[in-house]
Amino acid sequence: MDELYQEIILDHHRNPRHRDGCVGCTLSVHQDNPLCGDEITLGLEIEDGVIVRAGYEGQGCSISTASASMMAESVKGQPVARARALFEMMRRMMHGESPDEDLGDLMALGGVARFPVRVKCALLPWTALNEALDKEGDA
C-alpha cells in the first residue's frame, strides 16, 4: 500500500493537475512557507455554492506540489461545505488522526504525518483553500 501511495504522490508531482493559475477565477489567495520556500497562489471560481473551477500556480517540494494538485482535483465540482469538510479532514489527518471517511487518493498524503517537518508542505494548499473559502464567505 505504501508503494501505491508513493506512486500517487509522485504522479501528481510529475504531472500536476490544475496548475494553470485559474485565470479569470473570482477568488485568489497567496500563501507561502518561508521555512522551506514553498508558495502557492490558489484561484477559485464559485457559483451557487459550488466550486466550478480551481487552479493554482507556485513552486514547492514534491509533497506541496502533489498536495496542491490533489486538492484542486478533489474540490472541483464540490459544494463549498464539502470543500470545508475535506480541509478539516486533511488537517486532522496531517496531525495523525484518522479521517471520518475514505478520502480516496488523498489518503496517500496521510503518511506525511510521520514527518512533522513536511506537514506544513502538505497543508499549504489546503490552508490556502480554507482562506479562499473564508474570503468567499465574507463577500
N, CA, C and O atoms as a GROMACS GRO file, in nm:
protein
  556
    1MET      N    1   0.082  -0.119   0.000
    1MET     CA    2   0.000   0.000   0.000
    1MET      C    3   0.087   0.126   0.000
    1MET      O    4   0.054   0.223  -0.068
    2ASP      N    5   0.197   0.125   0.076
    2ASP     CA    6   0.286   0.241   0.079
    2ASP      C    7   0.339   0.273  -0.060
    2ASP      O    8   0.352   0.390  -0.096
    3GLU      N    9   0.371   0.168  -0.138
    3GLU     CA   10   0.421   0.191  -0.273
    3GLU      C   11   0.316   0.257  -0.360
    3GLU      O   12   0.348   0.348  -0.438
    4LEU      N   13   0.191   0.213  -0.349
    4LEU     CA   14   0.083   0.274  -0.425
    4LEU      C   15   0.070   0.421  -0.389
    4LEU      O   16   0.060   0.507  -0.477
    5TYR      N   17   0.071   0.451  -0.259
    5TYR     CA   18   0.058   0.588  -0.215
    5TYR      C   19   0.174   0.673  -0.264
    5TYR      O   20   0.154   0.788  -0.305
    6GLN      N   21   0.295   0.619  -0.261
    6GLN     CA   22   0.410   0.693  -0.312
    6GLN      C   23   0.394   0.722  -0.460
    6GLN      O   24   0.429   0.831  -0.506
    7GLU      N   25   0.342   0.626  -0.535
    7GLU     CA   26   0.321   0.645  -0.679
    7GLU      C   27   0.218   0.754  -0.706
    7GLU      O   28   0.235   0.834  -0.798
    8ILE      N   29   0.112   0.758  -0.626
    8ILE     CA   30   0.010   0.862  -0.643
    8ILE      C   31   0.072   1.000  -0.620
    8ILE      O   32   0.049   1.092  -0.699
    9ILE      N   33   0.149   1.015  -0.514
    9ILE     CA   34   0.214   1.144  -0.485
    9ILE      C   35   0.312   1.181  -0.596
    9ILE      O   36   0.313   1.295  -0.642
   10LEU      N   37   0.392   1.086  -0.640
   10LEU     CA   38   0.489   1.114  -0.747
   10LEU      C   39   0.418   1.150  -0.877
   10LEU      O   40   0.464   1.239  -0.949
   11ASP      N   41   0.308   1.084  -0.907
   11ASP     CA   42   0.234   1.116  -1.029
   11ASP      C   43   0.181   1.259  -1.024
   11ASP      O   44   0.192   1.332  -1.123
   12HIS      N   45   0.125   1.299  -0.911
   12HIS     CA   46   0.072   1.436  -0.900
   12HIS      C   47   0.186   1.539  -0.900
   12HIS      O   48   0.166   1.653  -0.943
   13HIS      N   49   0.302   1.501  -0.851
   13HIS     CA   50   0.417   1.592  -0.855
   13HIS      C   51   0.468   1.607  -0.999
   13HIS      O   52   0.495   1.718  -1.045
   14ARG      N   53   0.481   1.496  -1.068
   14ARG     CA   54   0.536   1.498  -1.205
   14ARG      C   55   0.435   1.550  -1.307
   14ARG      O   56   0.473   1.612  -1.406
   15ASN      N   57   0.308   1.526  -1.283
   15ASN     CA   58   0.201   1.565  -1.375
   15ASN      C   59   0.092   1.640  -1.300
   15ASN      O   60  -0.021   1.592  -1.289
   16PRO      N   61   0.125   1.757  -1.248
   16PRO     CA   62   0.026   1.829  -1.166
   16PRO      C   63  -0.098   1.869  -1.245
   16PRO      O   64  -0.090   1.913  -1.360
   17ARG      N   65  -0.211   1.851  -1.182
   17ARG     CA   66  -0.339   1.890  -1.241
   17ARG      C   67  -0.376   2.031  -1.195
   17ARG      O   68  -0.344   2.071  -1.083
   18HIS      N   69  -0.443   2.104  -1.282
   18HIS     CA   70  -0.500   2.236  -1.248
   18HIS      C   71  -0.392   2.340  -1.216
   18HIS      O   72  -0.418   2.434  -1.140
   19ARG      N   73  -0.274   2.325  -1.273
   19ARG     CA   74  -0.164   2.419  -1.246
   19ARG      C   75  -0.166   2.533  -1.348
   19ARG      O   76  -0.063   2.571  -1.403
   20ASP      N   77  -0.283   2.586  -1.371
   20ASP     CA   78  -0.299   2.694  -1.469
   20ASP      C   79  -0.323   2.829  -1.404
   20ASP      O   80  -0.344   2.929  -1.473
   21GLY      N   81  -0.320   2.831  -1.271
   21GLY     CA   82  -0.343   2.956  -1.200
   21GLY      C   83  -0.487   2.999  -1.196
   21GLY      O   84  -0.521   3.098  -1.130
   22CYS      N   85  -0.574   2.928  -1.265
   22CYS     CA   86  -0.717   2.958  -1.268
   22CYS      C   87  -0.741   3.100  -1.318
   22CYS      O   88  -0.806   3.181  -1.251
   23VAL      N   89  -0.690   3.128  -1.436
   23VAL     CA   90  -0.707   3.259  -1.499
   23VAL      C   91  -0.856   3.293  -1.505
   23VAL      O   92  -0.937   3.213  -1.553
   24GLY      N   93  -0.890   3.411  -1.457
   24GLY     CA   94  -1.028   3.455  -1.458
   24GLY      C   95  -1.110   3.412  -1.338
   24GLY      O   96  -1.227   3.448  -1.327
   25CYS      N   97  -1.050   3.337  -1.248
   25CYS     CA   98  -1.123   3.297  -1.127
   25CYS      C   99  -1.153   3.420  -1.042
   25CYS      O  100  -1.078   3.518  -1.043
   26THR      N  101  -1.260   3.413  -0.969
   26THR     CA  102  -1.306   3.529  -0.892
   26THR      C  103  -1.243   3.541  -0.754
   26THR      O  104  -1.247   3.648  -0.695
   27LEU      N  105  -1.185   3.434  -0.703
   27LEU     CA  106  -1.118   3.436  -0.573
   27LEU      C  107  -0.972   3.399  -0.592
   27LEU      O  108  -0.939   3.309  -0.669
   28SER      N  109  -0.885   3.468  -0.522
   28SER     CA  110  -0.743   3.436  -0.529
   28SER      C  111  -0.679   3.461  -0.394
   28SER      O  112  -0.704   3.564  -0.331
   29VAL      N  113  -0.595   3.368  -0.349
   29VAL     CA  114  -0.518   3.386  -0.225
   29VAL      C  115  -0.376   3.336  -0.248
   29VAL      O  116  -0.352   3.248  -0.330
   30HIS      N  117  -0.285   3.395  -0.175
   30HIS     CA  118  -0.145   3.356  -0.183
   30HIS      C  119  -0.099   3.317  -0.043
   30HIS      O  120  -0.125   3.388   0.054
   31GLN      N  121  -0.030   3.206  -0.035
   31GLN     CA  122   0.030   3.164   0.091
   31GLN      C  123   0.169   3.109   0.062
   31GLN      O  124   0.197   3.060  -0.046
   32ASP      N  125   0.255   3.121   0.163
   32ASP     CA  126   0.388   3.065   0.148
   32ASP      C  127   0.436   3.007   0.280
   32ASP      O  128   0.381   3.034   0.386
   33ASN      N  129   0.540   2.927   0.268
   33ASN     CA  130   0.606   2.869   0.383
   33ASN      C  131   0.749   2.920   0.380
   33ASN      O  132   0.833   2.864   0.311
   34PRO      N  133   0.778   3.026   0.454
   34PRO     CA  134   0.912   3.086   0.448
   34PRO      C  135   1.023   2.993   0.497
   34PRO      O  136   1.140   3.016   0.466
   35LEU      N  137   0.988   2.889   0.572
   35LEU     CA  138   1.091   2.797   0.621
   35LEU      C  139   1.150   2.711   0.510
   35LEU      O  140   1.267   2.674   0.517
   36CYS      N  141   1.070   2.680   0.408
   36CYS     CA  142   1.121   2.593   0.302
   36CYS      C  143   1.110   2.653   0.162
   36CYS      O  144   1.165   2.598   0.067
   37GLY      N  145   1.039   2.764   0.149
   37GLY     CA  146   1.027   2.829   0.019
   37GLY      C  147   0.906   2.788  -0.063
   37GLY      O  148   0.885   2.841  -0.172
   38ASP      N  149   0.824   2.697  -0.012
   38ASP     CA  150   0.701   2.660  -0.084
   38ASP      C  151   0.609   2.781  -0.090
   38ASP      O  152   0.598   2.857   0.006
   39GLU      N  153   0.544   2.799  -0.205
   39GLU     CA  154   0.444   2.905  -0.216
   39GLU      C  155   0.338   2.864  -0.316
   39GLU      O  156   0.363   2.787  -0.409
   40ILE      N  157   0.219   2.917  -0.294
   40ILE     CA  158   0.106   2.885  -0.380
   40ILE      C  159   0.016   3.006  -0.392
   40ILE      O  160  -0.008   3.077  -0.294
   41THR      N  161  -0.034   3.028  -0.512
   41THR     CA  162  -0.142   3.121  -0.536
   41THR      C  163  -0.257   3.036  -0.588
   41THR      O  164  -0.247   2.975  -0.694
   42LEU      N  165  -0.364   3.032  -0.512
   42LEU     CA  166  -0.479   2.949  -0.542
   42LEU      C  167  -0.591   3.036  -0.596
   42LEU      O  168  -0.621   3.141  -0.539
   43GLY      N  169  -0.652   2.992  -0.703
   43GLY     CA  170  -0.768   3.060  -0.758
   43GLY      C  171  -0.889   2.969  -0.757
   43GLY      O  172  -0.878   2.850  -0.787
   44LEU      N  173  -1.003   3.024  -0.723
   44LEU     CA  174  -1.129   2.950  -0.723
   44LEU      C  175  -1.236   3.032  -0.793
   44LEU      O  176  -1.236   3.155  -0.789
   45GLU      N  177  -1.326   2.963  -0.855
   45GLU     CA  178  -1.448   3.024  -0.906
   45GLU      C  179  -1.563   2.946  -0.845
   45GLU      O  180  -1.574   2.825  -0.861
   46ILE      N  181  -1.648   3.018  -0.775
   46ILE     CA  182  -1.760   2.956  -0.704
   46ILE      C  183  -1.889   3.014  -0.758
   46ILE      O  184  -1.907   3.135  -0.765
   47GLU      N  185  -1.980   2.926  -0.796
   47GLU     CA  186  -2.111   2.967  -0.844
   47GLU      C  187  -2.218   2.889  -0.769
   47GLU      O  188  -2.214   2.766  -0.763
   48ASP      N  189  -2.312   2.961  -0.712
   48ASP     CA  190  -2.424   2.899  -0.639
   48ASP      C  191  -2.376   2.798  -0.536
   48ASP      O  192  -2.436   2.691  -0.520
   49GLY      N  193  -2.268   2.832  -0.464
   49GLY     CA  194  -2.218   2.748  -0.357
   49GLY      C  195  -2.138   2.627  -0.400
   49GLY      O  196  -2.110   2.539  -0.318
   50VAL      N  197  -2.101   2.621  -0.529
   50VAL     CA  198  -2.025   2.508  -0.582
   50VAL      C  199  -1.894   2.560  -0.643
   50VAL      O  200  -1.894   2.661  -0.713
   51ILE      N  201  -1.785   2.491  -0.615
   51ILE     CA  202  -1.656   2.527  -0.674
   51ILE      C  203  -1.654   2.472  -0.816
   51ILE      O  204  -1.641   2.352  -0.838
   52VAL      N  205  -1.668   2.563  -0.913
   52VAL     CA  206  -1.674   2.518  -1.052
   52VAL      C  207  -1.536   2.513  -1.116
   52VAL      O  208  -1.515   2.439  -1.212
   53ARG      N  209  -1.442   2.592  -1.064
   53ARG     CA  210  -1.304   2.586  -1.113
   53ARG      C  211  -1.209   2.608  -0.997
   53ARG      O  212  -1.236   2.685  -0.904
   54ALA      N  213  -1.097   2.537  -1.004
   54ALA     CA  214  -0.990   2.553  -0.905
   54ALA      C  215  -0.858   2.536  -0.978
   54ALA      O  216  -0.842   2.444  -1.058
   55GLY      N  217  -0.765   2.625  -0.950
   55GLY     CA  218  -0.634   2.615  -1.010
   55GLY      C  219  -0.533   2.685  -0.923
   55GLY      O  220  -0.568   2.761  -0.832
   56TYR      N  221  -0.408   2.659  -0.950
   56TYR     CA  222  -0.303   2.718  -0.867
   56TYR      C  223  -0.178   2.737  -0.951
   56TYR      O  224  -0.163   2.681  -1.060
   57GLU      N  225  -0.090   2.819  -0.897
   57GLU     CA  226   0.045   2.830  -0.951
   57GLU      C  227   0.136   2.852  -0.832
   57GLU      O  228   0.092   2.891  -0.724
   58GLY      N  229   0.261   2.827  -0.852
   58GLY     CA  230   0.356   2.844  -0.744
   58GLY      C  231   0.470   2.745  -0.758
   58GLY      O  232   0.488   2.682  -0.862
   59GLN      N  233   0.544   2.735  -0.652
   59GLN     CA  234   0.656   2.642  -0.651
   59GLN      C  235   0.663   2.576  -0.516
   59GLN      O  236   0.620   2.631  -0.414
   60GLY      N  237   0.718   2.458  -0.517
   60GLY     CA  238   0.730   2.387  -0.390
   60GLY      C  239   0.790   2.250  -0.408
   60GLY      O  240   0.819   2.207  -0.520
   61CYS      N  241   0.808   2.184  -0.298
   61CYS     CA  242   0.862   2.049  -0.298
   61CYS      C  243   0.759   1.952  -0.356
   61CYS      O  244   0.647   1.991  -0.388
   62SER      N  245   0.799   1.828  -0.370
   62SER     CA  246   0.710   1.728  -0.429
   62SER      C  247   0.582   1.710  -0.347
   62SER      O  248   0.475   1.692  -0.404
   63ILE      N  249   0.592   1.716  -0.216
   63ILE     CA  250   0.474   1.699  -0.129
   63ILE      C  251   0.378   1.816  -0.148
   63ILE      O  252   0.258   1.796  -0.163
   64SER      N  253   0.431   1.937  -0.148
   64SER     CA  254   0.348   2.056  -0.164
   64SER      C  255   0.280   2.057  -0.301
   64SER      O  256   0.160   2.084  -0.312
   65THR      N  257   0.356   2.026  -0.405
   65THR     CA  258   0.302   2.025  -0.540
   65THR      C  259   0.196   1.917  -0.556
   65THR      O  260   0.089   1.942  -0.612
   66ALA      N  261   0.224   1.797  -0.507
   66ALA     CA  262   0.127   1.688  -0.515
   66ALA      C  263   0.000   1.722  -0.437
   66ALA      O  264  -0.110   1.695  -0.483
   67SER      N  265   0.016   1.779  -0.319
   67SER     CA  266  -0.098   1.814  -0.237
   67SER      C  267  -0.185   1.919  -0.306
   67SER      O  268  -0.308   1.911  -0.302
   68ALA      N  269  -0.122   2.018  -0.370
   68ALA     CA  270  -0.196   2.122  -0.442
   68ALA      C  271  -0.275   2.061  -0.558
   68ALA      O  272  -0.392   2.093  -0.579
   69SER      N  273  -0.209   1.973  -0.631
   69SER     CA  274  -0.274   1.907  -0.744
   69SER      C  275  -0.393   1.824  -0.697
   69SER      O  276  -0.502   1.829  -0.755
   70MET      N  277  -0.371   1.748  -0.592
   70MET     CA  278  -0.476   1.661  -0.539
   70MET      C  279  -0.590   1.742  -0.478
   70MET      O  280  -0.707   1.705  -0.490
   71MET      N  281  -0.556   1.852  -0.413
   71MET     CA  282  -0.658   1.938  -0.354
   71MET      C  283  -0.747   1.997  -0.463
   71MET      O  284  -0.869   1.990  -0.455
   72ALA      N  285  -0.685   2.056  -0.566
   72ALA     CA  286  -0.763   2.117  -0.674
   72ALA      C  287  -0.852   2.014  -0.742
   72ALA      O  288  -0.968   2.042  -0.774
   73GLU      N  289  -0.798   1.896  -0.764
   73GLU     CA  290  -0.874   1.789  -0.827
   73GLU      C  291  -0.993   1.747  -0.740
   73GLU      O  292  -1.101   1.718  -0.791
   74SER      N  293  -0.972   1.743  -0.609
   74SER     CA  294  -1.077   1.692  -0.520
   74SER      C  295  -1.188   1.792  -0.491
   74SER      O  296  -1.299   1.751  -0.457
   75VAL      N  297  -1.162   1.923  -0.502
   75VAL     CA  298  -1.266   2.020  -0.469
   75VAL      C  299  -1.343   2.070  -0.591
   75VAL      O  300  -1.453   2.123  -0.576
   76LYS      N  301  -1.286   2.054  -0.709
   76LYS     CA  302  -1.356   2.099  -0.830
   76LYS      C  303  -1.488   2.025  -0.844
   76LYS      O  304  -1.492   1.902  -0.840
   77GLY      N  305  -1.594   2.101  -0.860
   77GLY     CA  306  -1.728   2.043  -0.874
   77GLY      C  307  -1.797   2.014  -0.742
   77GLY      O  308  -1.909   1.962  -0.740
   78GLN      N  309  -1.731   2.046  -0.631
   78GLN     CA  310  -1.786   2.016  -0.498
   78GLN      C  311  -1.852   2.139  -0.436
   78GLN      O  312  -1.809   2.251  -0.461
   79PRO      N  313  -1.955   2.118  -0.356
   79PRO     CA  314  -2.012   2.229  -0.280
   79PRO      C  315  -1.907   2.282  -0.181
   79PRO      O  316  -1.819   2.209  -0.136
   80VAL      N  317  -1.918   2.410  -0.149
   80VAL     CA  318  -1.825   2.473  -0.054
   80VAL      C  319  -1.823   2.396   0.078
   80VAL      O  320  -1.716   2.378   0.136
   81ALA      N  321  -1.937   2.351   0.125
   81ALA     CA  322  -1.942   2.278   0.252
   81ALA      C  323  -1.857   2.151   0.246
   81ALA      O  324  -1.791   2.115   0.344
   82ARG      N  325  -1.858   2.082   0.132
   82ARG     CA  326  -1.776   1.961   0.117
   82ARG      C  327  -1.628   1.998   0.116
   82ARG      O  328  -1.546   1.926   0.175
   83ALA      N  329  -1.592   2.107   0.049
   83ALA     CA  330  -1.452   2.151   0.045
   83ALA      C  331  -1.404   2.185   0.186
   83ALA      O  332  -1.291   2.152   0.222
   84ARG      N  333  -1.488   2.249   0.264
   84ARG     CA  334  -1.451   2.280   0.403
   84ARG      C  335  -1.431   2.151   0.484
   84ARG      O  336  -1.339   2.141   0.565
   85ALA      N  337  -1.518   2.054   0.462
   85ALA     CA  338  -1.506   1.925   0.533
   85ALA      C  339  -1.377   1.854   0.492
   85ALA      O  340  -1.310   1.795   0.577
   86LEU      N  341  -1.342   1.858   0.363
   86LEU     CA  342  -1.218   1.798   0.317
   86LEU      C  343  -1.097   1.866   0.381
   86LEU      O  344  -1.003   1.800   0.423
   87PHE      N  345  -1.101   2.000   0.389
   87PHE     CA  346  -0.992   2.073   0.456
   87PHE      C  347  -0.976   2.023   0.599
   87PHE      O  348  -0.864   1.994   0.642
   88GLU      N  349  -1.084   2.014   0.671
   88GLU     CA  350  -1.077   1.973   0.811
   88GLU      C  351  -1.026   1.830   0.826
   88GLU      O  352  -0.945   1.802   0.914
   89MET      N  353  -1.073   1.740   0.740
   89MET     CA  354  -1.024   1.602   0.747
   89MET      C  355  -0.876   1.594   0.712
   89MET      O  356  -0.802   1.516   0.774
   90MET      N  357  -0.831   1.673   0.615
   90MET     CA  358  -0.688   1.674   0.579
   90MET      C  359  -0.605   1.731   0.694
   90MET      O  360  -0.498   1.679   0.726
   91ARG      N  361  -0.655   1.837   0.755
   91ARG     CA  362  -0.582   1.897   0.868
   91ARG      C  363  -0.564   1.795   0.980
   91ARG      O  364  -0.455   1.779   1.034
   92ARG      N  365  -0.672   1.726   1.012
   92ARG     CA  366  -0.665   1.625   1.118
   92ARG      C  367  -0.575   1.508   1.078
   92ARG      O  368  -0.498   1.458   1.160
   93MET      N  369  -0.584   1.465   0.953
   93MET     CA  370  -0.502   1.353   0.908
   93MET      C  371  -0.353   1.389   0.913
   93MET      O  372  -0.270   1.305   0.946
   94MET      N  373  -0.319   1.513   0.880
   94MET     CA  374  -0.180   1.556   0.885
   94MET      C  375  -0.126   1.562   1.027
   94MET      O  376  -0.005   1.565   1.049
   95HIS      N  377  -0.217   1.562   1.124
   95HIS     CA  378  -0.176   1.561   1.264
   95HIS      C  379  -0.199   1.424   1.328
   95HIS      O  380  -0.208   1.412   1.451
   96GLY      N  381  -0.208   1.320   1.243
   96GLY     CA  382  -0.210   1.183   1.292
   96GLY      C  383  -0.345   1.124   1.322
   96GLY      O  384  -0.353   1.009   1.367
   97GLU      N  385  -0.452   1.198   1.300
   97GLU     CA  386  -0.586   1.144   1.325
   97GLU      C  387  -0.640   1.074   1.200
   97GLU      O  388  -0.602   1.109   1.088
   98SER      N  389  -0.726   0.978   1.220
   98SER     CA  390  -0.789   0.911   1.107
   98SER      C  391  -0.903   0.996   1.054
   98SER      O  392  -0.979   1.054   1.132
   99PRO      N  393  -0.915   1.006   0.921
   99PRO     CA  394  -1.027   1.083   0.866
   99PRO      C  395  -1.160   1.013   0.892
   99PRO      O  396  -1.164   0.893   0.920
  100ASP      N  397  -1.267   1.088   0.882
  100ASP     CA  398  -1.401   1.036   0.906
  100ASP      C  399  -1.448   0.939   0.798
  100ASP      O  400  -1.545   0.865   0.817
  101GLU      N  401  -1.379   0.939   0.685
  101GLU     CA  402  -1.419   0.856   0.572
  101GLU      C  403  -1.296   0.825   0.487
  101GLU      O  404  -1.189   0.883   0.507
  102ASP      N  405  -1.312   0.734   0.394
  102ASP     CA  406  -1.205   0.704   0.299
  102ASP      C  407  -1.197   0.821   0.201
  102ASP      O  408  -1.294   0.852   0.133
  103LEU      N  409  -1.082   0.884   0.195
  103LEU     CA  410  -1.064   1.002   0.110
  103LEU      C  411  -1.002   0.968  -0.026
  103LEU      O  412  -0.952   1.056  -0.095
  104GLY      N  413  -1.006   0.843  -0.063
  104GLY     CA  414  -0.953   0.803  -0.194
  104GLY      C  415  -0.806   0.834  -0.204
  104GLY      O  416  -0.729   0.807  -0.111
  105ASP      N  417  -0.764   0.891  -0.316
  105ASP     CA  418  -0.623   0.922  -0.339
  105ASP      C  419  -0.565   1.016  -0.235
  105ASP      O  420  -0.444   1.014  -0.211
  106LEU      N  421  -0.648   1.099  -0.173
  106LEU     CA  422  -0.597   1.191  -0.071
  106LEU      C  423  -0.535   1.115   0.047
  106LEU      O  424  -0.452   1.170   0.120
  107MET      N  425  -0.575   0.990   0.065
  107MET     CA  426  -0.519   0.910   0.174
  107MET      C  427  -0.368   0.892   0.157
  107MET      O  428  -0.297   0.866   0.254
  108ALA      N  429  -0.319   0.904   0.034
  108ALA     CA  430  -0.176   0.891   0.008
  108ALA      C  431  -0.096   0.993   0.087
  108ALA      O  432   0.020   0.968   0.122
  109LEU      N  433  -0.155   1.107   0.114
  109LEU     CA  434  -0.085   1.213   0.189
  109LEU      C  435  -0.079   1.184   0.338
  109LEU      O  436  -0.007   1.252   0.411
  110GLY      N  437  -0.152   1.085   0.386
  110GLY     CA  438  -0.156   1.053   0.528
  110GLY      C  439  -0.020   1.017   0.585
  110GLY      O  440   0.006   1.044   0.702
  111GLY      N  441   0.066   0.958   0.505
  111GLY     CA  442   0.199   0.920   0.551
  111GLY      C  443   0.286   1.039   0.589
  111GLY      O  444   0.384   1.023   0.661
  112VAL      N  445   0.250   1.157   0.540
  112VAL     CA  446   0.327   1.278   0.571
  112VAL      C  447   0.324   1.306   0.721
  112VAL      O  448   0.417   1.365   0.775
  113ALA      N  449   0.219   1.263   0.789
  113ALA     CA  450   0.206   1.288   0.933
  113ALA      C  451   0.324   1.231   1.011
  113ALA      O  452   0.354   1.278   1.121
  114ARG      N  453   0.391   1.130   0.955
  114ARG     CA  454   0.508   1.070   1.022
  114ARG      C  455   0.631   1.159   1.014
  114ARG      O  456   0.733   1.131   1.078
  115PHE      N  457   0.623   1.265   0.935
  115PHE     CA  458   0.737   1.356   0.915
  115PHE      C  459   0.692   1.499   0.947
  115PHE      O  460   0.656   1.575   0.856
  116PRO      N  461   0.693   1.537   1.074
  116PRO     CA  462   0.637   1.666   1.115
  116PRO      C  463   0.690   1.786   1.036
  116PRO      O  464   0.617   1.883   1.015
  117VAL      N  465   0.814   1.780   0.993
  117VAL     CA  466   0.870   1.893   0.919
  117VAL      C  467   0.803   1.909   0.782
  117VAL      O  468   0.810   2.017   0.722
  118ARG      N  469   0.737   1.804   0.731
  118ARG     CA  470   0.674   1.809   0.599
  118ARG      C  471   0.523   1.837   0.606
  118ARG      O  472   0.459   1.859   0.503
  119VAL      N  473   0.467   1.837   0.726
  119VAL     CA  474   0.323   1.858   0.741
  119VAL      C  475   0.281   1.993   0.683
  119VAL      O  476   0.179   2.001   0.614
  120LYS      N  477   0.357   2.097   0.710
  120LYS     CA  478   0.321   2.229   0.658
  120LYS      C  479   0.325   2.230   0.505
  120LYS      O  480   0.245   2.299   0.441
  121CYS      N  481   0.417   2.153   0.446
  121CYS     CA  482   0.424   2.142   0.300
  121CYS      C  483   0.293   2.086   0.244
  121CYS      O  484   0.238   2.139   0.148
  122ALA      N  485   0.245   1.980   0.306
  122ALA     CA  486   0.123   1.915   0.259
  122ALA      C  487  -0.001   2.000   0.285
  122ALA      O  488  -0.096   1.997   0.207
  123LEU      N  489   0.001   2.075   0.395
  123LEU     CA  490  -0.118   2.155   0.430
  123LEU      C  491  -0.124   2.292   0.362
  123LEU      O  492  -0.229   2.355   0.362
  124LEU      N  493  -0.013   2.338   0.305
  124LEU     CA  494  -0.011   2.472   0.246
  124LEU      C  495  -0.125   2.495   0.146
  124LEU      O  496  -0.195   2.596   0.159
  125PRO      N  497  -0.146   2.408   0.048
  125PRO     CA  498  -0.258   2.433  -0.044
  125PRO      C  499  -0.394   2.426   0.024
  125PRO      O  500  -0.488   2.495  -0.016
  126TRP      N  501  -0.405   2.344   0.125
  126TRP     CA  502  -0.531   2.330   0.197
  126TRP      C  503  -0.561   2.453   0.282
  126TRP      O  504  -0.676   2.494   0.291
  127THR      N  505  -0.459   2.512   0.342
  127THR     CA  506  -0.483   2.635   0.419
  127THR      C  507  -0.515   2.750   0.324
  127THR      O  508  -0.592   2.839   0.359
  128ALA      N  509  -0.456   2.747   0.204
  128ALA     CA  510  -0.493   2.847   0.103
  128ALA      C  511  -0.640   2.830   0.064
  128ALA      O  512  -0.714   2.927   0.050
  129LEU      N  513  -0.683   2.705   0.048
  129LEU     CA  514  -0.824   2.677   0.018
  129LEU      C  515  -0.913   2.731   0.128
  129LEU      O  516  -1.013   2.799   0.100
  130ASN      N  517  -0.879   2.703   0.252
  130ASN     CA  518  -0.960   2.748   0.365
  130ASN      C  519  -0.968   2.901   0.368
  130ASN      O  520  -1.075   2.958   0.393
  131GLU      N  521  -0.855   2.967   0.344
  131GLU     CA  522  -0.855   3.114   0.340
  131GLU      C  523  -0.943   3.166   0.228
  131GLU      O  524  -1.019   3.261   0.247
  132ALA      N  525  -0.935   3.104   0.111
  132ALA     CA  526  -1.019   3.146  -0.003
  132ALA      C  527  -1.166   3.128   0.028
  132ALA      O  528  -1.247   3.214  -0.004
  133LEU      N  529  -1.201   3.017   0.091
  133LEU     CA  530  -1.340   2.993   0.125
  133LEU      C  531  -1.389   3.092   0.231
  133LEU      O  532  -1.505   3.133   0.228
  134ASP      N  533  -1.301   3.130   0.323
  134ASP     CA  534  -1.336   3.234   0.421
  134ASP      C  535  -1.358   3.367   0.352
  134ASP      O  536  -1.452   3.440   0.385
  135LYS      N  537  -1.273   3.400   0.254
  135LYS     CA  538  -1.290   3.524   0.178
  135LYS      C  539  -1.423   3.524   0.104
  135LYS      O  540  -1.493   3.624   0.099
  136GLU      N  541  -1.456   3.410   0.046
  136GLU     CA  542  -1.580   3.397  -0.030
  136GLU      C  543  -1.699   3.417   0.063
  136GLU      O  544  -1.798   3.479   0.026
  137GLY      N  545  -1.688   3.364   0.184
  137GLY     CA  546  -1.795   3.379   0.282
  137GLY      C  547  -1.813   3.523   0.328
  137GLY      O  548  -1.922   3.562   0.369
  138ASP      N  549  -1.706   3.602   0.320
  138ASP     CA  550  -1.711   3.742   0.360
  138ASP      C  551  -1.768   3.831   0.251
  138ASP      O  552  -1.808   3.944   0.277
  139ALA      N  553  -1.772   3.779   0.128
  139ALA     CA  554  -1.816   3.861   0.013
  139ALA      C  555  -1.964   3.888   0.017
  139ALA      O  556  -2.016   3.955  -0.072
   0.00000   0.00000   0.00000
